[in-house]
Every structure is written in structure tokens, then in C-alpha cells.
Amino acid sequence: MSQYQIALVVGSLRRDSFNRKLANALVAMAPPELSFKDIRIDDLPLYNQDDDSSPADQVKRLKAEITASQGLLFVTPEYNRSIPGVLKNAIDHASRPYGQSAWEAKPAGVMGASVGAPGTSMAQQHLRNILAYLDVPTLGQPEVFIHVKDGLVDEGGNIANADTKAFLQAWMNRYVAWVKKLAE
Ligand SMILES: Cc1cc2nc3c(=O)[nH]c(=O)nc-3n(C[C@H](O)[C@H](O)[C@H](O)COP(=O)(O)O)c2cc1C
């Protein structure tokens, strides 16, 4: 029985996204107390402060889904050493109007996969900086920088490499305990 809803935010819109596959594999590793709400970010308008007083329905949906969640999980690629614009757009939307951010105090896990050797480390650092400003606590350790080489998942959608799989399971166990602790 699910007790904690986690808002899952994937920073890639790509059809065959590694980060989407990583997110799906991670969701399968979670215990039954956690349910995941896939947060849609591909249909949001470009953020414009003029619209703060009359947000689009997609923006209202975004904020409602985050507000209803007890935790956040960001799984994002690195674009030009930062986070993708679509992800920043979503973060900005749900942070406004000023004083009415939906993100505040929601505990967040941060991870990502990229084909570059740094494994999204620089994007994650930027993301952590943004989240710190938004008063979102982030799980510091272990850091998860996935360098995609020979295929991330097997045909069943599970993490292919046994060591990576065990590492991610340990991450999930720690994340769950942390979310529960902050929810007390
Ligand atoms: C606009 C753009 C910028 C990118 N910049 C980086 C980068 O800074 N570091 C990196 O490791 N990979 C970079 N890549 C390659 C991504 O790691 C690769 O496209 C990856 O598959 C994206 O994740 P996804 O499969 O979840 O879409 C970039 C790709 C694009 C399209």
C-alpha cells in the first residue's frame, strides 16, 4: 500500500531516452510504500512572468501534482554542462508566483545518465544549486553519475550491469529511509 507519492521528473523528452529508462528501472526497485507520479513537462508553455496571474491548465496541473507529492525524484541528462531547458522551464513554472512555490521543503533525489564520461555531474551540480534556492533538501550521498556505455538496461528494462544495479538499489533504500524521516 503506497504511503508516499514521489513526483518523478525526467529531464529528457527523447523517445529512446536513457534517463527515462533509468527512471523506469529505478521505479521498479522501489518498495510498495512509494508510488511515482510521472510529471509531464513536454506540454508546458515557455515560462512568462506575465502569465503568473492566469496560469495555463498544464501549469496548474504541474503545481497540483507536485503539491500532492511527499518527495521528488529528478532524473536528468546533461545538456552543455547544465540541465536541459525543458527541465528549467518546469522548475521555474512551479516556483511561481513569488511566495507560492510548489517545490518548497519536498525532499529530492537527483541523478542522471549521459554518454559523456562525467555522467551528468555538472548538470546535477547546477540542479542542486537551483533546488537549494527553492528550499528543496537534496539527498547528498551517494551521488549517482551514470556514464552510458554498452547499454544501460536489458531487454526487460532492468539495469544491465550487476554492480550498477546493486548500487542503485542501495541508493533507493537510502532515499526511501530519508524521505520517510523527513515526512515524520
Ligand atoms: C543539446 C545537447 C547537449 C549535450 N551536452 C552534453 C553534456 O554537456 N555532457 C554530456 O555528458 N552529454 C551531453 N550531451 C549528450 C547526452 O548525454 C546524450 O544525448 C544523452 O543521450 C541524453 O540523455 P537522454 O538519452 O536521456 O535523452 C548533449 C546532448 C544534447 C542533445
The ligand as an SDF file (V2000), in Angstrom:
LIG
                    3D

 31 33  0  0  0  0  0  0  0  0999 V2000
   21.9300   19.7730  -26.6170 C   0  0  0  0  0  0  0  0  0  0  0  0
   22.7790   18.6340  -26.0720 C   0  0  0  0  0  0  0  0  0  0  0  0
   23.8280   18.9140  -25.2220 C   0  0  0  0  0  0  0  0  0  0  0  0
   24.5610   17.8690  -24.6500 C   0  0  0  0  0  0  0  0  0  0  0  0
   25.5360   18.1730  -23.7470 N   0  0  0  0  0  0  0  0  0  0  0  0
   26.1150   17.1670  -23.0510 C   0  0  0  0  0  0  0  0  0  0  0  0
   26.9730   17.4510  -21.9530 C   0  0  0  0  0  0  0  0  0  0  0  0
   27.2030   18.5820  -21.5890 O   0  0  0  0  0  0  0  0  0  0  0  0
   27.5090   16.3870  -21.2750 N   0  0  0  0  0  0  0  0  0  0  0  0
   27.2450   15.0900  -21.6340 C   0  0  0  0  0  0  0  0  0  0  0  0
   27.7660   14.1750  -20.9810 O   0  0  0  0  0  0  0  0  0  0  0  0
   26.4680   14.7920  -22.6760 N   0  0  0  0  0  0  0  0  0  0  0  0
   25.8670   15.7910  -23.3820 C   0  0  0  0  0  0  0  0  0  0  0  0
   25.0090   15.5090  -24.4220 N   0  0  0  0  0  0  0  0  0  0  0  0
   24.8220   14.1170  -24.8190 C   0  0  0  0  0  0  0  0  0  0  0  0
   23.7920   13.4090  -23.9250 C   0  0  0  0  0  0  0  0  0  0  0  0
   24.4940   12.7660  -22.8720 O   0  0  0  0  0  0  0  0  0  0  0  0
   23.0390   12.3470  -24.7360 C   0  0  0  0  0  0  0  0  0  0  0  0
   22.3630   12.9690  -25.8130 O   0  0  0  0  0  0  0  0  0  0  0  0
   22.0670   11.5790  -23.8720 C   0  0  0  0  0  0  0  0  0  0  0  0
   21.5500   10.5040  -24.6120 O   0  0  0  0  0  0  0  0  0  0  0  0
   20.9160   12.4770  -23.3770 C   0  0  0  0  0  0  0  0  0  0  0  0
   20.1020   11.7890  -22.4570 O   0  0  0  0  0  0  0  0  0  0  0  0
   18.7580   11.0380  -22.8980 P   0  0  0  0  0  0  0  0  0  0  0  0
   19.1880    9.7740  -23.6080 O   0  0  0  0  0  0  0  0  0  0  0  0
   18.0470   10.7420  -21.6180 O   0  0  0  0  0  0  0  0  0  0  0  0
   17.9840   11.9320  -23.8000 O   0  0  0  0  0  0  0  0  0  0  0  0
   24.2710   16.5330  -25.0010 C   0  0  0  0  0  0  0  0  0  0  0  0
   23.2260   16.2770  -25.8880 C   0  0  0  0  0  0  0  0  0  0  0  0
   22.4800   17.3060  -26.4190 C   0  0  0  0  0  0  0  0  0  0  0  0
   21.3320   16.9710  -27.3250 C   0  0  0  0  0  0  0  0  0  0  0  0
  1  2  1  0
  2  3  1  0
  2 30  2  0
  3  4  2  0
  4  5  1  0
  4 28  1  0
  5  6  2  0
  6  7  1  0
  6 13  1  0
  7  8  2  0
  7  9  1  0
  9 10  1  0
 10 11  2  0
 10 12  1  0
 12 13  2  0
 13 14  1  0
 14 15  1  0
 14 28  1  0
 15 16  1  0
 16 17  1  0
 16 18  1  0
 18 19  1  0
 18 20  1  0
 20 21  1  0
 20 22  1  0
 22 23  1  0
 23 24  1  0
 24 25  2  0
 24 26  1  0
 24 27  1  0
 28 29  2  0
 29 30  1  0
 30 31  1  0
M  END
$$$$
